């Protein structure tokens, strides 16, 4: 049986079928995704925990180890790596490709809750996790600096205001604030003075915790009514910590205050973090995109929100764009557009009212930007 015979006997039907296949291919080509490499999004979750002032050894033994024990019980983990440094620990969990990232995130959160009782009680906050792509690079880096405000105050506004709003921008997957730390009060104890009064380090720590604890204040009541006594007794500055009584002089029974045995200063949680931008101390905001999100659209959304972000913080803080990953992407798209214009001119699909004596191939010598502007204003499709 000849397969070609039915098509030869029906030339009109064959032509229509060929035309239909051609139109289907043209239509499908417009929806064909283009990528230099196959896009594979591994289910990866990064867990972070911080303990300001703790050594890397303390972070590895007291923070990373309890978390790793709980994470090891989660099904579907292919790889688990952790790194501990001064004051912080990061654990990266990579799951199977067929593992749902949302379900994995729920398991990670449950493991963090289970490990909380094994973590140090003085940990300032619970460990947190983020869904990340380890192979992706930041799409935008912002720098915040001021000539009149202190760096801890800038970091506080960047971490509490800007990062929250940037995380809500469509396409933004992760926002990291670095180059600084939250404001804190640091007390540098004098061991000679402590030895003189017979006061130990644990006694000082207990006195500071008790002085800044949020405890019930009491109640005032009578036979018919009752009133709660409320007061904001949280202390935030060094001048409020200095008069705290940490012990008593064994010789005369006089009260020993914190200022007698320590140098109390308004500082930051981690004094070893330092950020620079163009030679100035600055807070750095690093932005990553969500897996699969359009890079240009994500950056445009963030840049369009910058005036609103600037208005939401102190006017003394300035925001500068340090790095924009879309610059090279936009330049590549511009070059592709110019190449297509040159190709269409050379093939005769676009007619330009160029000056006499200039051939299409000679337009390349005028530069891509000149050709783009010239053709946008004077080129039209051949009728």
C-alpha positions in Angstrom: 0.0 0.0 0.0 1.4 3.4 -1.0 1.0 5.9 1.9 1.4 8.9 -0.5 -1.4 7.8 -2.8 -4.3 9.3 -0.8 -2.5 12.7 -0.6 -1.7 12.7 -4.3 -5.3 12.0 -5.2 -6.5 14.8 -2.9 -4.2 17.8 -3.5 -6.6 20.4 -2.1 -7.0 18.5 1.2 -3.3 17.9 1.4 -2.6 21.6 0.9 -5.1 22.5 3.6 -3.6 20.0 6.0 -0.1 21.3 5.3 -1.3 24.8 5.9 -3.0 23.9 9.2 0.2 22.2 10.4 2.2 25.3 9.4 -0.2 27.6 11.3 -0.1 25.4 14.3 3.7 25.4 14.3 3.8 29.2 14.0 1.3 29.6 16.8 3.1 27.1 19.0 6.4 28.9 18.3 5.1 32.0 20.1 4.6 30.1 23.3 7.9 28.3 23.2 10.0 29.1 26.2 13.6 30.1 25.5 16.4 29.5 28.0 20.1 29.0 27.6 20.0 26.0 30.0 17.1 23.8 31.2 15.6 25.4 34.3 15.5 23.0 37.2 14.3 24.4 40.5 15.6 22.1 43.3 13.4 22.1 46.5 15.9 23.9 48.8 15.2 25.5 52.2 17.7 27.5 54.1 17.4 27.8 57.9 19.1 30.6 59.8 19.6 31.3 63.5 21.4 34.1 65.2 22.9 34.5 68.7 24.9 37.8 68.8 28.3 37.5 70.3 28.5 33.6 70.3 31.6 32.0 68.9 31.4 29.7 65.9 32.1 26.7 68.1 29.2 27.6 70.4 26.9 28.2 67.4 27.8 24.7 66.0 27.4 22.8 69.2 24.5 24.7 70.9 22.4 25.8 67.9 23.3 23.8 64.7 23.5 20.4 66.3 20.0 20.3 67.9 18.5 21.6 64.6 20.4 19.0 62.5 19.1 16.2 64.7 15.5 17.2 64.1 16.0 17.9 60.4 17.6 14.4 59.9 14.2 12.9 60.7 12.5 14.6 57.8 11.9 12.3 54.8 13.2 13.2 51.3 16.3 15.1 52.3 19.1 14.5 49.8 21.7 16.8 51.3 22.1 18.8 54.5 25.0 21.3 55.0 25.6 23.8 57.8 28.0 26.6 58.4 28.6 28.4 61.7 30.2 31.7 62.1 30.4 34.4 64.7 26.9 35.0 66.0 25.0 33.1 63.2 24.3 29.6 61.8 23.0 28.6 58.4 21.7 25.2 57.4 20.8 24.3 53.8 18.4 21.5 53.2 18.1 20.0 49.6 15.1 17.7 49.0 14.2 15.3 46.2 13.0 16.8 42.9 9.6 15.2 43.4 9.3 16.6 46.9 6.7 19.4 47.2 8.5 22.5 48.5 5.4 23.7 50.5 5.1 20.3 52.3 8.8 20.3 53.0 8.6 23.8 54.5 5.9 22.6 56.9 8.1 19.7 58.0 11.0 22.1 58.5 8.8 24.4 60.6 7.7 21.4 62.7 11.3 20.4 63.2 12.3 23.9 64.3 9.4 23.9 66.9 10.5 20.5 68.2 14.1 21.6 68.6 13.2 24.9 70.4 13.4 23.2 73.8 16.9 22.0 73.1 18.2 25.4 71.9 19.7 28.0 74.4 17.0 29.8 76.4 18.7 33.1 75.7 18.4 32.8 72.0 16.9 36.2 70.9 14.4 34.7 68.4 13.3 31.4 66.9 15.3 30.1 63.9 13.6 31.1 60.6 13.6 29.4 57.1 13.3 30.6 53.5 12.7 28.8 50.2 15.7 29.6 48.1 17.4 28.7 44.8 21.1 28.1 45.6 22.1 28.7 42.0 20.4 32.1 41.6 22.1 35.4 42.1 20.7 38.6 43.6 18.7 40.7 41.1 19.1 44.0 42.9 21.3 45.4 45.7 20.4 48.7 47.5 22.5 50.7 49.9 21.1 52.9 52.7 23.3 55.6 54.2 22.9 58.9 56.1 25.1 61.8 57.1 23.3 62.4 60.4 21.8 59.1 61.6 23.7 56.3 63.3 24.1 53.0 61.4 22.1 50.9 64.0 19.1 53.2 63.5 19.4 52.9 59.7 19.5 49.1 60.1 16.5 49.1 62.4 14.4 50.9 59.8 15.7 48.8 56.9 15.0 45.5 58.8 11.6 46.4 60.3 10.1 48.6 57.4 11.9 48.1 54.1 12.4 44.4 54.2 8.7 43.8 55.0 7.5 45.9 52.1 10.0 44.5 49.6 9.1 41.0 50.5 5.5 41.7 49.4 6.6 42.9 45.9 5.5 40.5 43.1 8.4 38.4 42.0 10.6 39.0 45.1 11.6 35.8 46.8 14.0 36.8 49.5 15.3 40.0 51.1 18.4 40.1 53.1 19.5 43.1 55.2 23.2 43.2 56.0 26.0 45.6 56.9 24.7 46.3 60.4 22.8 45.0 63.4 19.9 45.9 65.6 20.5 48.4 68.4 21.5 47.0 71.7 23.2 47.9 75.0 26.6 46.4 75.6 28.1 46.1 79.1 31.8 45.4 79.2 32.5 44.0 82.7 35.7 44.8 84.6 36.9 41.6 86.2 39.0 43.4 88.8 36.0 45.3 90.1 33.9 42.1 90.1 36.6 40.3 92.1 36.8 43.3 94.5 33.1 43.1 95.3 32.9 39.3 95.1 30.3 39.3 92.3 30.2 36.6 89.6 29.2 36.9 86.0 26.1 34.8 86.5 24.9 37.2 89.2 25.3 40.2 86.7 23.4 38.3 84.0 20.6 37.4 86.3 20.3 41.0 87.5 20.1 42.3 83.9 17.5 39.7 82.9 15.3 40.4 86.0 15.5 44.2 85.4 14.3 44.0 81.8 11.6 41.2 82.2 8.1 42.1 81.3 6.2 40.9 84.4 2.7 41.5 85.7 2.5 44.8 87.6 -0.5 44.0 89.8 -4.1 45.0 90.3 -6.0 47.6 92.3 -9.5 46.6 93.3 -12.3 47.2 95.7 -15.6 45.5 96.4 -17.1 46.5 93.0 -14.3 47.4 90.6 -10.8 46.2 89.7 -8.1 48.0 87.8 -5.0 46.5 86.2 -1.7 48.2 86.7 0.1 48.5 83.4 3.5 50.1 82.7 6.1 49.9 80.0 9.2 49.1 82.0 11.4 47.9 79.1 14.7 49.7 79.2 16.4 50.4 75.9 19.4 52.7 76.6 22.6 52.5 78.5 21.7 55.3 80.8 18.8 53.2 82.1 21.0 50.1 82.6 23.7 51.9 84.5 21.9 52.2 87.9 20.8 48.6 88.0 21.9 46.9 91.3 23.9 43.8 90.5 25.1 43.0 94.1 26.2 44.3 97.4 29.5 45.2 98.9 30.5 42.5 101.4 32.4 45.0 103.5 29.7 47.6 104.2 26.6 46.2 102.5 26.3 49.1 100.1 24.6 48.4 96.8 26.9 47.8 93.8 25.5 49.1 90.5 26.2 48.1 87.0 28.1 51.3 86.3 30.5 50.5 89.2 31.7 47.2 87.6 31.1 47.7 83.8 31.4 50.2 81.0 27.8 50.5 79.7 27.4 51.8 76.1 24.6 52.1 73.5 25.8 49.8 70.7 24.6 47.0 68.4 23.9 43.3 68.9 27.0 42.3 66.8 29.8 44.9 66.7 31.8 42.8 64.1 29.5 43.6 61.1 30.6 46.4 58.9 29.0 47.6 55.6 30.5 49.9 53.0 29.2 51.5 49.8 31.3 53.9 47.8 33.5 54.4 50.8 30.7 55.2 53.2 29.3 53.1 56.0 25.9 51.8 54.8 23.3 49.1 55.3 23.0 46.8 52.3 19.7 45.3 51.2 20.1 42.3 48.8 17.0 41.1 46.8 16.5 37.8 45.1 13.7 36.8 42.8 11.3 34.0 43.1 12.0 30.9 41.0 10.5 31.4 37.6 9.7 35.1 38.0 10.7 37.5 35.3 13.9 39.3 36.3 13.1 42.6 34.4 9.6 42.8 35.7 10.6 42.1 39.3 13.3 44.8 39.2 10.9 47.2 37.6 8.4 46.5 40.4 11.0 47.2 43.0 12.4 50.4 41.4 8.8 51.7 40.9 8.3 51.2 44.6 11.4 53.1 45.7 9.7 56.5 46.0 7.1 55.0 48.4 9.8 53.2 50.3 11.8 56.4 50.7 8.7 58.2 52.1 8.1 55.4 54.6 11.5 55.9 56.4 13.4 58.9 57.8 14.1 61.6 55.2 17.7 61.6 56.5 18.2 58.1 54.9 19.2 57.9 51.3 18.7 54.9 49.1 21.0 54.1 46.2 21.0 51.3 43.7 24.4 49.6 44.0 23.9 46.7 41.6 21.2 45.9 39.0 21.4 42.5 37.4 19.0 43.5 34.6 21.4 45.9 33.0 23.1 43.2 31.0 19.8 41.5 30.3 18.3 44.7 29.0 21.4 45.3 26.9 21.2 41.8 25.4 17.5 42.3 24.5 18.5 45.6 22.9 21.2 43.9 20.8 18.7 41.2 19.8 16.2 43.8 18.7 18.8 45.6 16.6 19.9 42.3 15.1 16.3 41.5 14.1 15.9 45.0 12.6 19.1 44.6 10.5 18.0 41.1 9.4 14.6 42.3 8.4 16.0 45.3 6.4 18.5 43.0 4.7 15.7 40.5 3.7 13.4 43.3 2.5 10.6 42.8 5.0 11.1 46.3 6.4 11.6 49.3 4.2 13.4 52.4 5.6 13.4 55.8 4.1 17.2 56.1 4.4 19.2 58.8 2.7 20.2 58.0 -0.9 23.3 56.0 -1.4 23.2 54.2 2.0 22.7 50.4 1.8 21.1 48.3 4.6 24.4 46.7 5.5 26.0 50.1 5.9 23.6 51.0 8.6 25.6 48.8 11.0 28.4 51.3 10.9 26.1 54.0 12.4 25.9 52.0 15.7 23.1 49.9 17.1 21.5 52.7 19.1 21.4 55.1 16.1 19.9 52.4 14.0 17.3 51.6 16.6 16.1 55.2 17.0 16.3 55.8 13.2 14.3 52.7 12.3 11.8 53.2 15.1 11.0 56.7 13.7 11.2 56.1 10.0 10.7 52.3 9.3 7.5 50.6 8.4 6.5 47.2 7.1 6.3 46.7 3.4 2.7 46.7 2.2 
